[in-house]
Amino acid sequence: MSLYDEFMKKSMIRQFHCGVQNETHKPLAKAFTADKKDYDQSPERMERLKKMLMKSQIGRETLDFLKEKGSDLVFEDMRYYGYFAPDKNLVALSPRFSDEDLAITFVHEVRHARQDSIMSNTTPDMTPQTMLKNGFLIEADACAAECVLAHQMMDKGDNSIFEAHQKTAYAPMSTAFEKEFAKSKDWNKARDAAFMQWFHLPVKPSYATQYIDFMKEIAKDGSNEWFQHDMDIKKMAGKLCLDSDGKCYIGNAKMIEAPERLNISEKQAAAMIQAVKPFMKKNNRSAEKMGLDKIYVAHADGSYTTVRDEMKKQNAKQNTAIRNAAAKGRRGGR
């Protein structure tokens, strides 16, 4: 079992989860308080769900992929819509939610299964920058697939998937998809618009926290082989962000690396620095080699710095404090 698999097993976030553990979100709060006896986990419901998915191209493709991969599809009571577990080759759906919610979740989670079949999504040898890029990309891509499902179902005269999606925290994505498609009539441009919208959702920080927690585990191990591998964002998108014809739907993958997207909070930056700083000292690794000069920190005034900048500020403060303490000691000794 890999270090990442071990970490994910210990993590509160189970594998590739779908949905946010937040009881203030109305659909989720309703599910949390629902009577368990009302949950329909019957084989008939699973068949009904599959029949719904068969109405759309992406639904049929998703079902076909699941069959080819040999993944199990099960109901499991949980505080999320569902998850994909790579180590078990398992897609689980929560029976607490509506058929429409589960159709969305199914497409999302099997998209993760597809991603996992193409490349290792997160490995300890990735630099922190690559780790965040990769983590954000795989989640935004899976969420963009949901918007394709919603649109294709509307094309068939069924608005229920779109309406269900609009009640979730991911509603801005399906809105962006429909707005771009109405303008361009281009599937890939619409999917790209939905994908880019993910980076502005309030759920994004929870994913950043997950990967920073993973960095902490890697840094504790201290092996010099970790945090070395950097991946080109165009190659990553070219492998993972594909349409039904196998073409990359991202128009400009470099936009993912812009400050407005590849950013973390000040608090998250402080946690990252605390985690990797001893590792960097032990292995003589520079901030540039770790990609810390390309991870942006979003500030309350709308400005951006980089994690490297914040590390330099921190070092300068520590050096000033040391000098002041030394000067005070000299004065006290006279």
VENPEBEL-V325707 format. One line per field, one symbol per residue. burial: b if it has 9 or more other ideal C-beta (glycine too) atoms within 8 Angstrom, else e. A space follows every 10 residues. Layout:
burial=???
This chain:
burial=eebbbbbbee beebbbbbbb eeeebebbbe bbebeeeebe eeeebbebbb ebbbbbebbb bbbebbeebe bebebeebeb bbbbbbeebb bbbbbebebb bbbbbbbbbb bbbbbbeeee bbebebbbbb bbbbbbbbbb bbbbbbbbbb bbbbeeeeee bbbbbbebeb bbbbbbbbbb beeeeebbbb bbbbbbbbbe bebbbbbbbb bbbbbbbbbe bbeeebbeeb bebeebbbeb bebeeeebbb eebeebbeee bbbbbbebbb bbbebbbebb eeeeeebeeb bbbbbbbbbe eeebebbbbb beebeeeeee eeeeeeeeee eeee
